[in-house]
Amino acid sequence: MKPGIPKGTRDFSSIQVARRNFIFSTIKHSFELFGFQPIETPSFENSSTLMGKYGEEGDRLIFKILNSGPYLSKVSDEVLAEKDSGKLTKQISEKALRYDLTVPFARYVVQHQNEITFPFKRYQIQPVWRADKPQKGRYREFYQCDADVVGSQSLWQEVEFVQLYDAVFSKLKIQGTTIKINNRKILSGIAEVIGAKDKLIDFTVALDKLDKIGKDGVVAEMISKGISEEAIKKVQPLFDFTGSNDDKLNSLAEMLVASEEGTKGVEELRFVIKNIKGLGLQTASLDLDVTLARGLNYYTGAIFEVSAPKEVKIGSIGGGGRYDDLTGIFGLKDVSGVGISFGLDRIYLVMEELGLFNEVELPKPKVLFLNFDENESLAKIKAINELRANGVKAELYPDVATTNNQQKKQWKYVDKRGIEFVITTVEDEQFKLKNTQTREEKLLKIKEIIKIVQ
């Protein structure tokens, strides 16, 4: 049988890994520059930790793990006869692969609350899994790069996260990103004033799909969820909301004057937008998008989503928001949190399409010792050890060349990997060093070579 991998997963070549590591290191450096500390959590969690935290659609995308052993023997004949996958899953699966890093982080905070100093700023760079339909920029296994703060209600955290997005994309040289911002309190206020408060989740999930399915698709989904045509008519102006951020805030303030929660959301957004305007951004722009809903149940305040530059047709490359109630689900009340995530895989695609990987190179030796004489191997290995002890990447070509063709093969290897310095022969404890760029050759002792190549 021909070997293969599951749909929605990928193998990565050496150059792809090097490029991904470049993105990882850039994001990690910015996280630590902003004062975030690293943690890690298990790749799988108890199902009870994950289920019910992402809404009905999210729950369907969680990969469940079968219990070990004869798991079907514990299931009653009645449940088997029903063929109800929901009931059956609960009895044969107690664990699941993590869907994101935020819910496991909330569990971590509750479990380790006595060891944490609040406010706690953490970052986490690990893979997550979703049983989604694979497509360009959307995979079933992918990395998230998250930064969160828990234990602070200050809106300056939201301001800092906008700056963090801008800092990372500036360092990656991705020009023209748009940081979209909204507030779940505004969405709640809109649902309230149009008389659809009891349909808030359905309303926000449908609204969040505007870019994907258009106005008609959103309207059809809202109607299918039981939202009245009269309510939908009242919300129609949101589909074409235009003007500056200040213009949009003023229009929302007027629209939501009868909603206390909606008014509070407008005030929170005004604070963030005003201060970002005062601080300025390097390459990104901040845009108030009233249709931004991010259909996750746990957001309670600001919500973010980052769009790639217009010339790259791809979905969001980052997102996040405030989640005041998330740790309460696990028994820890009154701990506010806010966080953002970077979509590594989509960022990679954006950088690839824009040609931003030109300077990223594969790891390679600074010095390669060619292997033309087995009798010289021990002396060369000793020299390699000394080079490595001084922080110089060095290696010996493993196979001895006994013919001209085999020697040509070693030189071809040097050329293909772009190795700068080559040592060919050993003469009286001296090594013949060749600079492949200048073609200059010298017979030198190892200490002299170290000075040159460093």
Salt bridges, closest charged atoms under 4 A:
GLU45 OE2 - ARG107 NH2 2.82
GLU56 OE2 - ARG60 NH1 3.38
GLU57 OE2 - LYS209 NZ 3.10
GLU82 OE1 - LYS87 NZ 2.95
GLU115 OE1 - HIS112 ND1 3.18
ASP132 OD2 - ARG138 NH1 2.98
ASP148 OD1 - ARG122 NH1 2.43
GLU158 OE2 - ARG322 NE 2.60
GLU160 OE1 - LYS121 NZ 3.13
ASP211 OD2 - LYS180 NZ 3.49
GLU221 OE2 - LYS209 NZ 3.23
ASP240 OD2 - LYS215 NZ 2.93
ASP246 OD2 - LYS277 NZ 3.50
GLU268 OE2 - LYS185 NZ 3.27
GLU268 OE2 - LYS264 NZ 2.87
ASP287 OD1 - LYS248 NZ 2.95
ASP289 OD2 - LYS180 NZ 3.85
GLU305 OE1 - ARG294 NH1 2.96
ASP324 OD1 - ARG322 NH1 3.82
ASP345 OD1 - ARG10 NH2 2.85
ASP345 OD1 - ARG20 NH1 2.89
GLU352 OE2 - ARG19 NH1 3.98
GLU353 OE1 - LYS136 NZ 3.64
GLU361 OE1 - LYS364 NZ 3.94
GLU376 OE1 - LYS380 NZ 3.28
GLU386 OE2 - LYS447 NZ 3.38
GLU395 OE2 - ARG417 NH1 3.62
GLU420 OE1 - LYS366 NZ 2.92
GLU440 OE2 - LYS442 NZ 3.66
